[in-house]
Amino acid sequence: MTDHPRRTTEPVQTIGADVDAALARACDVIRKAERILLTSHRRPDGDGTGSMAGLASMMRALGKTAVIYSVDPIARRYKWLPLVNTTVNTIPFDERFDCTIVVDCADISLLGDTLPPPEVSGVLITLDHHASGHPFGDIAVWDPAAAAVGVLVVRIAQREGWKITPEAAVPLYVSLISDTGGFRHANTNAEALRVGSILIEHGVVPSTIAASLEERPSPGKLRLLGSVLSTLELHCAGRAGVLSVTTDMVEGARASWEDIEGMVNWGRNVEGVQVGVLLTTAKGGGVRVSMRSRSDKVDVGRVCMTLGGGGHPGAGGCHMTDTLAATKEKVVRALETAFNRQSQPVISRDPDPAGG
């Protein structure tokens, strides 16, 4: 990782005018840049992958050199997206970019050691929307009101007058539906629906994208799913469904690590459950925690932030260095605190609420 992380000293506390000012600064840099590097957090998801591909498409249409960079392979379910096949996993030490845009990354630590040094990356711009995020970079465009980073990309396109072709619209739509759960999550707002409408007007066919994202699971994934479902535990008076997956389970099912994607939702889908949790033993040690919330009253991004990670109200995650058992205990305790806070009655501090 660079010795100069360029992280802001404090998380941004206000939005609105600050977001507009940061967006204007970012657009000014992007407008002048000829060579641009696009990257995201390790193991980029639908929002990260879609945002990078959408940006790359529009920038290349302007005659700019836009390089999509990911150390980790793009997940199988997103490899069909336009330009994803041009992704590189290394950057030559003598390469030079005018700016680097990091999308969908709540904290610089989520990049691991993948961020090139300043002399390679140029001006560092970050586009993020995680409410529990820690903005970093020379220019941090951070707006928790944005349902997905794809929304921020569309704002840039509209501000700069970029043409949104079907090649750009498709990955941006995938970005949007990935983080809103197909417009089902609590972060689905009026802007998200407007952006979805704009992308449909520019060539997106929702049914086609839904079919492309629809998985035909391999035998290995189905075997692994059976093993994972057998680990289901209900905690917090039945409001949290916890699933676990280990290396032995993946190898025993003759599956791949990519096959665990989306399995956290099975825990959330149990009757009465508000939060689903998937605990995955990580290759390098420790446990990776994924959370998905069904209730808009439990912000799992904030729960994960108390555990050293982050996210947004509907989805969160973190990495813990404990054993699987110890991690489960800490996660359940954190969720119990969140549920207890949810159930506490609101007490007015005004001795005369009626004002009389």
Protein Blocks (a to p, Z undefined) as FASTA:
>chain_A
ZZblopafbdcfbghjlmmmmmmmmmmmmmmpmbdcddddehiafklmmmmmmmmmmmmm
nopacddddfbacdfklmmpghklmpcfbdcfkbccfbdcdehiabfklnojmbccfkln
mpaddddfbfkbccedjbdcddfkbmbfklmmmmmmmmnopacdfklmmmmmmmmmmmno
nolafklcfklmmmmmmmmmnopafklmmmmmpccddfklmmmmmmmmmmpcceehhiac
cddddfklmmmnopafklmgoklmmmmmpghiabdcdddddfkgpjddddddfbfkbcfk
lmmmmnopacdfkbccdddfbdfklmmmmmmmmmmmmmmmmmpccddfbfblnoZZ
